[in-house]
Amino acid sequence: MSALPHRSPLLVLTVVLLATGTPASAERRVLQEEEGIRVEEQPGPGRTLPVLFGTTTMAATPKQIADWIGAVHTYTDWQHNCEEARVLPQPDGSTLTYNRVGSPWPVSDRDIVLTSTRVDEEDGRIRIQFRETTAANAPEDTGAVRMPRLRGSYDLTPTEGGTLVVYSIDSDPGGSLPTWLVRQASKALPYETLKNLRARAEAGPPPGP
């Protein structure tokens, strides 16, 4: 994700699943509950991966957590299987983010270019959303499979003594993937990402680039 510009609370946000809307929680299936992190999935017809949800609480403020989410240079430290992440400045002054996700042999790595938005509400909540995009200066011949879809959000809600964090991700990795890898990703992606993010956000602010 890119450096995240602040937006007015009146901004009409693009929902996580742009065309279909976020699935209701009643339709989700719990995959894992461990170390204070709950992972759920929402399967759908014709999907390689289900929509994934991770929920936890962190002993940090929404702003402290959002600072880590906005620190692109730290992604390889806490985003699950992130092999590379860098900001792509655009001619209009905006920024995008290039992300490369490592995969076990013989599966090819995946990569994606993302745009993101951040909304800070008056009650202290912060919502960060991201989705795939195309850009003229985005790297193309990377040796990885370009993901056709990657959309999601971080919803940060202040609570007494911390923050409730809900992370959602809707992805299409492209190409063909073995069933065992799909099942593994369903649990590992939100769980490991939130576990790593929590440890760093609770320890202090992100380091400078």
Residue pairs with C-beta under 8 A, 6 or more apart in sequence:
1 69
1 70
1 72
1 75
1 97
1 99
1 114
1 116
1 128
1 130
2 72
2 87
2 88
2 94
2 95
2 96
2 97
2 114
2 115
2 116
3 70
3 72
3 87
3 95
4 66
4 69
4 70
4 116
4 117
4 118
4 128
5 94
5 117
5 118
6 118
6 119
6 120
7 117
7 118
7 119
8 119
9 119
9 120
9 121
9 122
11 117
11 119
13 117
13 119
13 127
13 129
14 117
14 129
14 131
15 21
15 22
16 22
16 51
16 129
16 151
16 152
16 153
16 168
16 170
17 23
17 51
17 151
17 170
18 131
18 151
22 168
23 42
23 51
25 40
27 42
28 40
28 41
28 42
28 53
29 40
29 41
29 42
29 43
30 38
30 39
30 40
31 39
31 40
31 41
31 186
31 187
32 38
32 39
32 187
32 191
33 39
34 191
35 195
36 56
36 57
37 54
37 55
37 56
37 190
37 191
37 194
37 195
38 54
38 55
38 56
39 52
39 53
39 54
39 186
39 187
39 190
39 191
40 52
40 53
40 54
40 55
41 50
41 51
41 52
41 53
41 186
42 50
42 51
42 52
42 53
43 50
44 50
44 51
47 172
48 172
48 173
48 177
48 182
49 171
49 172
49 173
49 182
49 185
49 186
50 186
51 168
51 169
51 170
52 168
52 169
52 170
52 186
52 189
52 190
53 166
53 167
53 168
53 190
54 165
54 166
54 167
54 168
54 190
54 191
54 193
54 194
55 164
55 165
55 166
55 167
56 164
56 165
56 194
56 198
57 159
57 162
57 163
57 164
57 165
58 65
58 162
58 163
58 165
58 197
58 198
58 201
58 202
59 161
59 162
59 202
60 162
60 163
60 201
60 202
61 124
61 158
61 163
62 124
62 125
62 126
62 156
62 157
62 158
62 163
63 126
64 201
64 205
65 126
65 154
65 156
65 163
65 165
65 197
65 201
66 118
66 126
66 128
66 154
66 156
67 205
67 206
68 74
68 78
68 197
68 200
68 201
68 205
68 206
69 128
69 154
69 197
70 118
70 128
71 206
71 207
71 209
72 85
72 86
72 87
72 97
73 85
73 86
73 209
74 200
74 206
74 207
75 82
75 85
75 99
76 82
76 83
76 84
76 85
77 196
77 200
78 193
78 196
78 197
78 199
78 200
79 85
79 99
79 193
79 196
80 188
80 189
80 191
80 192
80 193
80 196
81 101
81 102
81 103
81 188
81 189
82 99
82 100
82 101
82 102
83 100
83 101
83 102
83 109
84 98
84 99
84 100
84 111
85 97
85 98
85 99
85 100
86 97
86 98
87 95
87 96
87 97
87 98
88 95
88 96
88 97
88 98
88 113
88 135
88 137
88 138
89 95
90 96
90 135
90 137
91 137
94 115
96 113
96 114
96 115
96 133
96 135
96 138
97 113
97 114
97 115
97 116
98 111
98 112
98 113
98 114
98 138
98 139
99 111
99 112
99 113
99 114
100 109
100 110
100 111
100 142
100 144
101 109
101 110
101 111
101 112
102 109
103 109
103 110
103 181
104 181
107 177
107 178
107 181
108 143
108 144
108 145
108 175
109 143
109 144
109 145
110 144
110 145
110 146
110 147
110 173
110 174
111 139
111 142
111 144
111 145
111 146
111 147
112 132
112 146
112 147
112 150
113 132
113 133
113 134
113 135
113 138
114 130
114 131
114 132
114 133
114 150
115 130
115 131
115 133
116 128
116 129
116 130
116 131
117 128
117 129
117 130
118 126
118 127
118 128
118 129
119 126
119 127
119 128
120 126
121 127
123 158
124 157
124 158
125 155
125 156
125 157
125 158
126 154
126 155
126 156
127 153
127 154
127 155
127 156
128 153
128 154
128 156
129 151
129 152
129 153
130 150
130 151
130 152
130 153
131 150
131 151
131 152
132 147
132 148
132 149
132 150
132 151
140 146
145 173
145 174
145 175
146 174
147 171
147 172
147 173
147 174
148 172
148 174
149 170
149 171
149 172
150 169
150 170
150 171
150 172
151 169
151 170
151 171
152 167
152 168
152 169
152 170
152 171
153 166
153 167
153 168
154 165
154 166
154 167
155 165
155 166
155 167
155 168
156 163
156 164
156 165
157 163
157 164
157 165
157 166
158 164
165 194
165 197
165 198
167 190
167 193
167 194
169 189
169 190
200 206
